[in-house]
């Protein structure tokens, strides 16, 4: 059986509403996540209060495209 090559260590902190920040490996700054557009509308998020941020889905799609 193979040995584990890599374990990702990520810290996620909720900021309120749909907004979260994550500390990712090899990244000094926290990455911001939230909602925007149709996703915000679907969940009834108040963008005037929380602002627009990329979703975790946006990051997954970008990662898969690489």
Secondary structure as GFF3:
##gff-version 3
##sequence-region A 1 66
A	DSSP	beta_strand	11	16	.	.	.	ID=ss1
A	DSSP	beta_strand	19	23	.	.	.	ID=ss2
A	DSSP	beta_strand	31	33	.	.	.	ID=ss3
A	DSSP	alpha_helix	37	43	.	.	.	ID=ss4
A	DSSP	alpha_helix	47	50	.	.	.	ID=ss5
A	DSSP	alpha_helix	56	65	.	.	.	ID=ss6
###
